[in-house]
Amino acid sequence: MAATRKLNPPFRADHIGSLKRPSKLLAARKDFELGKVTPEELKAIEDEAVTEIVKLQREVGIKSMTDGEFRRHMFFDGVFDNLEGMKYIRPVPMEMLMDYVPDVAAFKELDFKGGDSYVCAAKLKRTKPFFVSQFEALKALTAPEEWKNLKMTMTAPEWFHLRHGEFAYPKDVYKNDDEYFADIAVAYQAEIQALYAAGCRNIQFDDPLLAYFCADSMIQGMEERGIDHVALLDTYIRAYNGCLKGRPADMTVGLHLCRGNFRSGMHFSEGGYDRIAIKLFQQIDVDCYYLEYDTPRAGSFEPLKHLPSNKTVVLGLITSKFTQLEDVDDLVARVKNAAAIIASGEEGRTVEQALDQICLSPQCGFASHSDGNNIDEAAMRAKLELVSKTAKAIWGDAV
């Protein structure tokens, strides 16, 4: 079936952003931390690795290319570690971690000692770029005709807020959440404008936290603590829209909801998108949604009926956690099923039109953490090839 929409990001065959780092890069990063490798030597090795991962993406048919997040340790690096007013803490006292947040409970089960984190200590201000240097480095290793499609991923604005609850900021610095997020919004606005000026036209927010609002365990835990989860979700939606205020009209903004991709792909939360679907799809000012749908824990496609006709959903039907390849015919059938449900959400919307709102990807990245999932680079390539193969089976060559 031929595509009808203009082929801008997201593309029919897409991916979430993080990719398996080669062993040479991982070794160099460790040596850098030990002082055995200079910043210049590390950058040369990063450039070599990014060049190869860009080549792989071209070969498998991925147009929304990323640098694989090869210049980061964790997917959420870049914002809060560069934001003036944030304080680095290690280890995090367990009382500063809200035990109703699904990943906190998982960390405790794994005997996680608190790790490291950031909390607000003073007024927040962007005094230096977050991702501009990463984007410019990626541009330098790609062709000019590819620049408009290059994707820069960034962490969610509420990233440390949900996890730290009342400890997220001092009350003598910010009186309430809206004041806190107002300054975060200014920082994101400046970064988005700087990325745009550098040529970036494709950004993606990575946000496990919104998916946590689908988890009954968190909702129950918040209610037991007297926390209004409905009001908090609304606060986060306002935060997103604040960050995106004044964004350029020709910049594609995606939102990826993850349910956990820790170490061996361990997930943190379960539950369908039903509870948040209307607000997620209709109140957040983004163009597309990257949704995890590789296992039954994400629920059914039914919430997709709330997707407006001017937005796109990128269905994460292919897992990045295990090597076994999904069946193409089954994937095609699932996409068509999703299209039928999307079509049912608006009077007059046809299945053909709904199918035009769909793209395909793995459900998450291959290396949210630098060590990556327990699959090798060959398996990762096979998964990405499967995304492209399936997209072509559905939409033809216009992927």
N, C-alpha and C positions, 0 to 999 in steps of 0.2 A: 504494500500500500504506500503510495507516494506521500511525502510530507507536503504540507501546504504553508506552514508558518515560516517566517523568515529565520534562516539558520544562524542565529546568534547564540552565545552561551545562554543556558546550558545546551549542549548538543545531545543528539539521540544516544550516543555512546559517551558516557562521562565517567568520572571517578571522583573520589572525595578529596584527594590531595596528598596525603602522606603515602610514601612508597618505601619499600624495603631498602635500607641503607646497605651498601656493600661493606664487606668486612674491612677493607682497607680504610674506609672513612671512619668506621667505628674505632679502629685501632688508633688512627691519627687523633681522633677526638680525645681518647683516653690519654695519649701521650701529651697532647696539648694541656690537659688539666694537670698533668704531672710536671709541666714545664720543659718537656723534652722536644716539643715542636713549637716553632714560632707562629704567630698569627699569619704571617705571609705564607709559610709552608702549609698551614691548615687550609687557608683559602685556596691555594693551588690544588690541593687534594679534593676540596669541596667542588671546585670548578670542574675538575675531571669527572667526578661522580655525577654532577648535575648534567654535564654534557651527555653522558651515557644514558641517564634516565630520560632525558628529553628525546634522545634517539629512539629509545624503546617506545615511548608514547607515540611518536610519529609512526613507527612500524606497526603498532597494534591498532592504529586508527583513532587515537584520542586527540581531539583538537583543543580542549580546555586544559592545556598543559600546565603543570606545576613543576617546582624544583624538588618535589618529593618531600618538602620540609627538611631537606638535608642539612640546612644551616641551623636547625633547632635541636634541642634535646627532647622536648615534649611539644605536643601540638599546640598547647596554650601559651607557649613562650612568645614574647614580643610586646605585649601591651603592658601588663601590670608590673613587670620587671623593669620597664623603662619609664614608668609614670611617676613623676615627682610627687612625693607625698605618701607613697606606698612603702611599707616597712617589711623587710625580709625577716622571716622567723623560721628557725630550725633548731630543734624539732618543735612541732606544734603541740602545745599542751592539749591533751585530749578533751578538756572541758571547753576548748575553743572550737571544737568540731561538733556540729549539730548531728546527733546520732540518728535523727530521722532521715537524713540525706542518704540515699541508697549506697553511694560509693563509700561513705564513711563506715557504714556497717560492714561492707565487704572488706575494707582495709583492716578492720578489727579482726575479722575472721582469719585474715591472712597474717595476723600478728604484726600488722603495720604499726610502726612506732611513731607515727605522726608526720613523718617526712618533712617537707619544707612547704612554705606557703608565703603569701603576702597579705597583710592587712593594712588598711588606711591608718596613717598616723598624723597626717596633716592635710591641708587643702590639696586637692589633686590637680595636677597641671601637666600638660604635654609640653615638655621643653626640648624634646628631640624626637625624630621620626621613630616609628615602630617597625615598619616593614619596607620602607622605600628602598633601602639599600639591597634588600633581598630581591625586590622586583627588578631593580636596575641591573643586578647581577644576572638575573634570569634573562632579561632582555638582551644582554651582551652575548648570551650563548644561544640565542634563537634568531630566526629570520624576521625581518621587519613585517612581513605579511602575517606572521603568527602573533605579533605583540597584542593585538586587540583581543585575542582569545586567552592569553595567559591568565591563570587564576591565582590570586593571592588569598590564602586562608588566614583567618584571624579568630581569636577566642571571643566568646560571648561576653557582653558588657557586665553581666551579673556573675561572672565566673567565681570569684572568691566570696561574693556576698551571701549566696545561699548556704554555702558550706560553713561560714563563720557566724551567721545569724547576728545576734546582738553584739558580737565582737568585731564585726566587719569594719566599723569606724567608731571613733570616740564621739560622744554626744556633744562635747564642747567644740568639735570641729564641724560636724553636720548635725542639724536638729532632727532630720528625718531622712528617709530613703530617697525622696524626690530631690532633696538638696544634694545628696551624695551622687545620684545618677545624673543630675544636671551638669556637674563638672566632668563626669565621665563622658557624657554626650559631647561636650565641647571638644574633648580630646579626640574622640572618634571622628567627629566632623572634620577636624583639622587634618587627621591622618588620611581620611578618605579623599579630601581635596588634594593633598600632597601626592597620593598615589595616582589620582586622576591626572595631575599635572605631569607626572612621570610617564603617563601613557597607559596606566592600568584601566581596564574597562570591565573587569570580572572579579568580584570578591565574594567570599563565602565565609559566613559565620559558622563556627563549629560550636554546637551547644548541646551537651548532654543534659543540662539542667532542666530545660523545658520538657524533655521526655520524662523526667522524674515526676512531673505533675500528673503523669499517666499512671503512676505506681500507687496502688492502694496502700502499700506499706508506708510511704511518705505522707500521704494525706492523713492516714490514721495517726501517725506520729506527730504531725503538726497540730492536729485537732486536740490531741492529748496535752500538748504544750500550750494550748490556747492561741495558736497562730492562725490567722485568717489566710488560708492558702489561696482563696479566690482573689482577695485583695492583693496578695503578693504577686500572683501571676499577672494581674493587671498592672502592677508596678513595673514588672519586667517588660511588658509590652510597651508601656510608655517609654521605658529606657531605650528599647530598640528604636522606636520612632524618633526619639530625641537624637540618637546617634546618627540616624539617616536623614535628619532634617537638612534640606538644601542639597541633597546628593544630586550629582549630575544625571540628567534624564537618560543618557546613553550609557550609563554604567549598570551592568547586570549585578544584582545582589541576591545571593542565595543564602539559605538557612538550613544547616544540616543538624538534624536531631539524632543524637546517638544514644544508645542504651548501655554503653560501656564497652571498652575494647582493651582491657587491662591485661598486660603480659600475654598470656596464652589466649587472649580474646575473651576473657571472663567478662560477663555482662553484669550490670548493676541493677537494672530495673526492668520490670515487666508491666504489661498493660497496654491496651489499645489506645489509639489517639482520640477516642470518642470524647473524653472529658474536656479536651482542650481544642478540638478541631475547629469550631466556629471562630474562636478568638485567634487561633494560630493562622488560619487561612485568610480570614477576612479583616483582621485588625492590625497585623504587622505589615509594615510597608516594604516588603521584599517581593522579588519577582518569581522566585522558585523555591521549592522545598526538597531537600534531599532526605528521604525517609527510609529508615531501616525496615525492611520487610523480608529478611532472609529466613526468619524462624517464626513459629506461631506466637511467640511472646509479644510481638508487636500488634497482635489482634488482626482484624479483618480489614478489607479495603473500604468498608462501609463509610468511615469518616471522610473519605475522599469526595463524597457527594457534596461536601461543603466548599470544595475548591472553586473559586471564581473562574470565569471563563478567560480572564486576562492573566492568569498565573499558570505556572508549570510545576509539575511534580516529577522528581527524578526518583524512580522506584529502585530502592536498594535490594534487589532480589537475589543477588549473587554474593555469597559470603566471602569475606576476606580472611576468615579465621581458619578454614580447613582446605586441604588440597583437592578434595573430591569435587569434580566439576558438575554443575547442575545440567539438567537436560534442556536442550534448546526448545524442543516442542512444549515442554512444561512451562518454560519461561514465557514463550509466546502466548500460551493460553492464559497465564496469569496476567500479563499485560492487557490482553483483550478483556478479561474479566474486570480489571480495574477501570478500563475505559467505559464499560457498560455502567458501572456504578457512578463514575464521574458524570456521565451523560444524564443520569437520573436526577441529578441535583438541581438542574435548571430547566425550566420548561423551554422546549424548542431546541435544546442542545442535542446534537446527534452523537452517536457513538464515534463516527468518523472525526467529528470536531473534538471530542474528548480524547481520542487517541492522539490527536495533534498536540495535546497538552502534556504528553507523557514523554519522559526520557528514561534511560536505564543506567544503572551503575552498581558497583559493589555497595554493600550496606554501610561500610565504614572504610577508613583508611587501612593500609597494610602495616603501618608503623606509627600509631598514635604516640608511642614511646619509642625512643631511638632504637631500642633492641628489636622492636618489631614483633609481629605475630609469628607463630610457629609454622610458617611455611617458607619455602626457599624462593629465590628470585625466579626460578623457572616456573614454579606454581603460580606466582604472582602474574607473570606474563601470560600464562594460560588463562587465568581468570579475566584479565583485561581483554584478551583476544576473544573470549566468550562474550563479553559485553558487546564488542563490535559486531561479532557474528550474529548475535541475537537481534541487535538493532537493525542490521541489514535485512534479516529475515522478516522483520515487521515493516520497516519503512523504506526498504530498498537502499539505493546507494546514497540517498540524500540524508546522511547521518551526521 
